[in-house]
Amino acid sequence: MRYSWTLPCAVLGGVLMAACQVLIYRYAPIEQTMGPVQKIFYTHLPLAWWAFVSFFLVCVAGAAYLRTRNLHWDAVAGAAAEVGVVICSLALVTGSIWARHSWGVWWTWDPRLTTTLILWFLYAGYLVLRKLDMPRERQASLCAVVGIVAFIDVPLVFLSARLWRSIHPAVFANKSGGLEPEMKIAVVAAVLCFGLVWAALVGLRTMQLQQKERLDGLAVRGEL
């Protein structure tokens, strides 16, 4: 599959990401309780959401591989998992910075934080599994199953604040119970910009993994 769209997607995402900073730091109002530190919300939220999308893609690509046995889907799953673990790590880091200012501690075993950390460990283990020395088809099948099962934790992260008592804020609310209009615009813009960059990263990494697969095949056949 050709991924010629990755370059324009990356360029557009980078340009829009830079422009989005104007919305975040000049257009969106400063939250009254936390002050300027609240601006990390516009980075933390998109990172968390696109990490979840990454893990959903791992699940879907794993199911597609089990059905078709096409290694293309294994490459997609691997790329999505790598990008997902990186941005999930960044979401945990930005969340810790936010928590330090809000709660006075870098980390607390809040249900949403805990389930997110478990999610990170699950997919970090998935990446370790992809590096183990075993027959290629067996490895791809095992990774697909693990990627599907691990996704169960994603709905738990979403529902954790409702299932258990949580101090993790969903959004910063105004008096009417929702985000200020300017904040909504900045949040939506940030999520869309991060999405373009995310798509470019997943597409580029998929191409790299497919190229590695072809080179490994040539090496095994003695053609390299």
Secondary structure, DSSP 8 states (H G I E B T S, - for coil): ---TTHHHHHHHHHHHHHHHHHIIIIIS--BTTTBGGGGGHHHHHHHHHHHHHHHHHHHHHHHHHHHH--HHHHHHHHHHHHHHHHHHHHHHHHHHHHHHHHTSSS----HHHHHHHHHHHHHHHHHHHHTS-S-HHHHHHHHHHHHHHHTTHHHHHHHHHHHS-----SS---TTSS--HHHHHHHHHHHHHHHHHHHHHHHHHHHHHHHHHHHHHHHHHT--
